[in-house]
Amino acid sequence: MLLGKNPKDFDISTNARPEEVQKIFGRQCRLVGRRFRLAHIVFGREIYEVATFRAGHENHTNDKISKISDAGMLLRDNVYGTMREDAERRDFSVNAFYYDPRHNLIYDFFNGLEDLNAGKLRLLGNPVQRYQEDPVRMLRAIRFMAKLDMFLDRATADPIKEMAPLLKMIPAARLFDESLKLLQSGAGLKTYQLLREYHLFEPLFPVLMPFFTEKQDSNAERMITKALTSTDERIRDKLPVNPAFLFAALFWYPLREKIDELKNEGGLNNHDSMMLAANDILDESCKSVALHRRHTGVIREIWALQFQMTRRTGKRPLQTLEAQKFRAGFDLLVMRAEIEGGDLVELSAWWHEFQFSNDQQRAEMLQAVKKLPHVADEEKKKRRRKTFRRKKKTSNKAE
């Protein structure tokens, strides 16, 4: 609000304990979370999340309310305190404001307004300790920098590269949620560049690291740039974005390399090698960022369409056009054509025309495509395979 932007949501805090909040609202309230106890209050279809002010963990040994790992990570954060103590527990000074709507007052305990006006992100407390408590704070720093066009003060920035590996200790499900906030913020491309600069991309997507180059011009890196640029544009234009498409694009070149590896080693066909390669890439990715099953299914469909769209004879093109995720598959094909050129340029142009043509035009296109050299060669190979296929022996028994 102070930046003149519309807030996505509001954090509601109170000095009332969760049990006291539940007592006030009765059946409309339920308590959630063990690591960080919260009250969810239901009004109609809306759920309001209410947090109790927190305090520091010094001199607290009860594991039910306070627990810290050997690495310094907060495993349980249920030590309650005052508004000022809660402000001390916030990550950045610009995130430690409190607004009292009843009296129309803003409480700023740590000169956050001054930092906000300067565009500076400053971590409260000892940065090393604060990152140890919750390594995701490093990702939040990047997200704020990219989305709000801010910069990190030196003390906040200095430890990040060295402490980036701490993200590997964060549950993969949480990192998936954080990755969506990062890459679908409307500033995904800038976020990606900052993640690489601060060595935070590797803990999130280690499967992509072998494809990174010093000049950042590999096909995989160019695909990441195109996919994130497209996502940023769609968000800016208030169009829906599908995480599955983004991840299908990000992981396409690791998939391609794995497919080629399986075909060379095991002599597998495109379908079998694609299925096995998809399993490997998605399984490996889910170790760091737990993609939801509903997303992995769509990712597989988009990948499969890349191979289906190369087959343009018979009824296959019409069947491909009816695929539920055809548009997403086509968009990925266009990006690949822009990166690789060659036959993909003709292929993507053909599918662009085919999908918007009428029945007669499509029939003419299907006839014309048979005359393309690479399509004609493929048809000859198919006819040869049919010619040399062994016929089943038939027995002529005398009656």
Secondary structure as GFF3:
##gff-version 3
##sequence-region A 1 399
A	DSSP	beta_strand	12	14	.	.	.	ID=ss1
A	DSSP	alpha_helix	18	25	.	.	.	ID=ss2
A	DSSP	three_ten_helix	26	28	.	.	.	ID=ss3
A	DSSP	beta_strand	29	32	.	.	.	ID=ss4
A	DSSP	beta_strand	38	43	.	.	.	ID=ss5
A	DSSP	beta_strand	46	52	.	.	.	ID=ss6
A	DSSP	beta_strand	66	68	.	.	.	ID=ss7
A	DSSP	beta_strand	74	77	.	.	.	ID=ss8
A	DSSP	alpha_helix	83	89	.	.	.	ID=ss9
A	DSSP	three_ten_helix	93	95	.	.	.	ID=ss10
A	DSSP	beta_strand	97	100	.	.	.	ID=ss11
A	DSSP	beta_strand	105	108	.	.	.	ID=ss12
A	DSSP	alpha_helix	112	118	.	.	.	ID=ss13
A	DSSP	beta_strand	120	121	.	.	.	ID=ss14
A	DSSP	alpha_helix	127	133	.	.	.	ID=ss15
A	DSSP	alpha_helix	136	148	.	.	.	ID=ss16
A	DSSP	beta_strand	151	152	.	.	.	ID=ss17
A	DSSP	alpha_helix	154	157	.	.	.	ID=ss18
A	DSSP	alpha_helix	160	163	.	.	.	ID=ss19
A	DSSP	three_ten_helix	164	169	.	.	.	ID=ss20
A	DSSP	alpha_helix	172	183	.	.	.	ID=ss21
A	DSSP	alpha_helix	188	197	.	.	.	ID=ss22
A	DSSP	alpha_helix	201	204	.	.	.	ID=ss23
A	DSSP	three_ten_helix	206	211	.	.	.	ID=ss24
A	DSSP	alpha_helix	219	236	.	.	.	ID=ss25
A	DSSP	alpha_helix	243	250	.	.	.	ID=ss26
A	DSSP	alpha_helix	252	266	.	.	.	ID=ss27
A	DSSP	alpha_helix	270	286	.	.	.	ID=ss28
A	DSSP	alpha_helix	293	308	.	.	.	ID=ss29
A	DSSP	alpha_helix	316	321	.	.	.	ID=ss30
A	DSSP	alpha_helix	326	340	.	.	.	ID=ss31
A	DSSP	alpha_helix	343	355	.	.	.	ID=ss32
A	DSSP	alpha_helix	359	369	.	.	.	ID=ss33
A	DSSP	alpha_helix	373	387	.	.	.	ID=ss34
###
